[in-house]
C-alpha cells in the first residue's frame, strides 16, 4: 500500500516527525539523506515498525506520496553558516520524482528566504512543475525537544508558512492530523524566522546566565539561589540556568553576511557560550590547586558526556572540549555515562568507568557535566574527593557549583 507521507532525512528532526505521523495513523516512509542518527529508543523504533513505518531505499517511492517533508540536517559549515548540502541533495532527489498536487514542506533549520530562494528553484527545475500552481510548497520550523515527555508533537502548536493560500491550507491539513493546533504565519519567510527567533532566544538567555555564573562566582554570590528567587516573579522573567556550554542541534544564527548585517546580540551570545568549557576547566584547575594538587597528572572523572540529560546524543556536547583542554593540561581523564558505551577524544579512546562510586572515590576531581537522572548526586558527593557541579543539580553545600 502506498504511503501518505515521505520523511526525507532521518536525523534529529525527521525521526520524531515520522514517529508522530505513525502514531497518528499516517502511512509513512523514511528516506535517509546521509549518515544520520536519531535518538529513538529500541522500544520506540519497534512501535514505529509495528505501526507500518518503513525506510525506503528506492527514491522512486518519493513520487508516490501525497506529502513529502524535508528534514535534512543543516550543520554549521566551515564558514560558520548553515550547510545546506543535504537539503540540496534531498531536493534534487525529490524533484526528479515529484508529481502534481504533492505537498512539499521544509522543516530543516534554515535562514529566512531559503524555501523560496533556494528550495523552490531546485524543485521547479528538477520537476518541470511550478510551486503554488502544480504542487504545494511550505515551511514549518521543527519544534522537537528530545526526551521531553510533557510537550510532544501532539500538544505542541505547529507553525506553517505557505507559498500561497492554497499551499498554506494543504500544509495545515497535513499537520492537523498530527497536532492539536496549527498556527499560520504570513508566509514561508515569517515561518523560517520563527525558528531563528526561538533558537536565538535560547542561546542569548543561556549566555546571560552563563555570564552571571562567572560574575557571581567572582562576587561570592550563590547564583543558583538568585535564580530560585527570581523565578518566583510571575511576569517578565523566564528562568534559564548556566552550564558548561551549549550543545544540541539548534545552532545559533547571527545571520552574518545576510542582508548586509547580522545579529550582534547573538554573535556575543555565541562568544560567551563558547567560552564556558574553558571556564569549567579553569575552575577545575583552581579547585585542584586549592587542595594542593596540579592539573598535570590529576585523575579527572567526567560524569555525563552527552549534550542533553538522559539521551545518547553527543551533538556539540561541551564535554568534548572540556576533556580536550584537561588532556592538554596533562590530566588523566576518564568518563562515566550510562548512555555512551565508548568515547574518544583527540582520536584517543577515553577510559570508561564501570563502577561509578569507586571511580569517583579514586579521582582527584569529579566534574558533573550532564545530569542524567540515574545519578545519585547526594551519594556521589559523599564518595567524590572533589566534586564540581556545572549543572547546579547537587544539594546545596555538598559540591562546588559553577
Secondary structure as the mmCIF struct_conf table of DSSP 4:
data_model
#
loop_
_struct_conf.conf_type_id
_struct_conf.id
_struct_conf.beg_label_comp_id
_struct_conf.beg_label_asym_id
_struct_conf.beg_label_seq_id
_struct_conf.end_label_comp_id
_struct_conf.end_label_asym_id
_struct_conf.end_label_seq_id
BEND BEND1 UNK A 4 UNK A 4
STRN STRN1 UNK A 5 UNK A 8
BEND BEND2 UNK A 11 UNK A 11
TURN_TY1_P TURN_TY1_P1 UNK A 12 UNK A 13
HELX_RH_AL_P HELX_RH_AL_P1 UNK A 14 UNK A 23
TURN_TY1_P TURN_TY1_P2 UNK A 24 UNK A 25
STRN STRN2 UNK A 28 UNK A 31
BEND BEND3 UNK A 34 UNK A 35
HELX_RH_AL_P HELX_RH_AL_P2 UNK A 42 UNK A 50
TURN_TY1_P TURN_TY1_P3 UNK A 51 UNK A 52
STRN STRN3 UNK A 54 UNK A 55
BEND BEND4 UNK A 57 UNK A 58
HELX_RH_3T_P HELX_RH_3T_P1 UNK A 59 UNK A 64
BEND BEND5 UNK A 66 UNK A 66
STRN STRN4 UNK A 67 UNK A 70
STRN STRN5 UNK A 76 UNK A 76
TURN_TY1_P TURN_TY1_P4 UNK A 78 UNK A 79
BEND BEND6 UNK A 80 UNK A 81
STRN STRN6 UNK A 82 UNK A 82
HELX_RH_AL_P HELX_RH_AL_P3 UNK A 85 UNK A 95
TURN_TY1_P TURN_TY1_P5 UNK A 96 UNK A 97
TURN_TY1_P TURN_TY1_P6 UNK A 100 UNK A 101
STRN STRN7 UNK A 103 UNK A 106
BEND BEND7 UNK A 108 UNK A 108
TURN_TY1_P TURN_TY1_P7 UNK A 112 UNK A 113
HELX_RH_AL_P HELX_RH_AL_P4 UNK A 114 UNK A 114
HELX_RH_PI_P HELX_RH_PI_P1 UNK A 115 UNK A 119
HELX_RH_AL_P HELX_RH_AL_P5 UNK A 120 UNK A 127
BEND BEND8 UNK A 128 UNK A 128
STRN STRN8 UNK A 131 UNK A 131
TURN_TY1_P TURN_TY1_P8 UNK A 132 UNK A 134
STRN STRN9 UNK A 135 UNK A 135
STRN STRN10 UNK A 136 UNK A 139
TURN_TY1_P TURN_TY1_P9 UNK A 146 UNK A 147
BEND BEND9 UNK A 149 UNK A 151
TURN_TY1_P TURN_TY1_P10 UNK A 153 UNK A 155
BEND BEND10 UNK A 156 UNK A 156
STRN STRN11 UNK A 158 UNK A 162
BEND BEND11 UNK A 163 UNK A 164
HELX_RH_AL_P HELX_RH_AL_P6 UNK A 165 UNK A 175
TURN_TY1_P TURN_TY1_P11 UNK A 176 UNK A 178
BEND BEND12 UNK A 180 UNK A 180
STRN STRN12 UNK A 182 UNK A 184
BEND BEND13 UNK A 186 UNK A 187
HELX_RH_AL_P HELX_RH_AL_P7 UNK A 188 UNK A 219
TURN_TY1_P TURN_TY1_P12 UNK A 220 UNK A 220
HELX_RH_AL_P HELX_RH_AL_P8 UNK A 223 UNK A 230
TURN_TY1_P TURN_TY1_P13 UNK A 231 UNK A 232
BEND BEND14 UNK A 234 UNK A 236
BEND BEND15 UNK A 244 UNK A 244
BEND BEND16 UNK A 248 UNK A 249
TURN_TY1_P TURN_TY1_P14 UNK A 256 UNK A 257
BEND BEND17 UNK A 258 UNK A 258
TURN_TY1_P TURN_TY1_P15 UNK A 259 UNK A 260
HELX_RH_AL_P HELX_RH_AL_P9 UNK A 264 UNK A 290
TURN_TY1_P TURN_TY1_P16 UNK A 291 UNK A 292
BEND BEND18 UNK A 295 UNK A 295
TURN_TY1_P TURN_TY1_P17 UNK A 296 UNK A 297
STRN STRN13 UNK A 299 UNK A 303
BEND BEND19 UNK A 306 UNK A 308
TURN_TY1_P TURN_TY1_P18 UNK A 309 UNK A 310
TURN_TY1_P TURN_TY1_P19 UNK A 315 UNK A 316
HELX_RH_AL_P HELX_RH_AL_P10 UNK A 318 UNK A 328
TURN_TY1_P TURN_TY1_P20 UNK A 329 UNK A 330
STRN STRN14 UNK A 332 UNK A 336
TURN_TY1_P TURN_TY1_P21 UNK A 338 UNK A 339
BEND BEND20 UNK A 341 UNK A 341
STRN STRN15 UNK A 344 UNK A 345
TURN_TY1_P TURN_TY1_P22 UNK A 346 UNK A 347
STRN STRN16 UNK A 348 UNK A 349
HELX_LH_PP_P HELX_LH_PP_P1 UNK A 350 UNK A 350
STRN STRN17 UNK A 351 UNK A 352
HELX_LH_PP_P HELX_LH_PP_P2 UNK A 353 UNK A 353
BEND BEND21 UNK A 354 UNK A 355
HELX_RH_AL_P HELX_RH_AL_P11 UNK A 356 UNK A 362
BEND BEND22 UNK A 364 UNK A 364
STRN STRN18 UNK A 365 UNK A 368
BEND BEND23 UNK A 370 UNK A 370
TURN_TY1_P TURN_TY1_P23 UNK A 373 UNK A 374
HELX_RH_AL_P HELX_RH_AL_P12 UNK A 377 UNK A 383
BEND BEND24 UNK A 385 UNK A 386
STRN STRN19 UNK A 387 UNK A 389
BEND BEND25 UNK A 390 UNK A 392
BEND BEND26 UNK A 394 UNK A 394
HELX_LH_PP_P HELX_LH_PP_P3 UNK A 395 UNK A 395
TURN_TY1_P TURN_TY1_P24 UNK A 396 UNK A 397
BEND BEND27 UNK A 398 UNK A 399
STRN STRN20 UNK A 400 UNK A 401
#
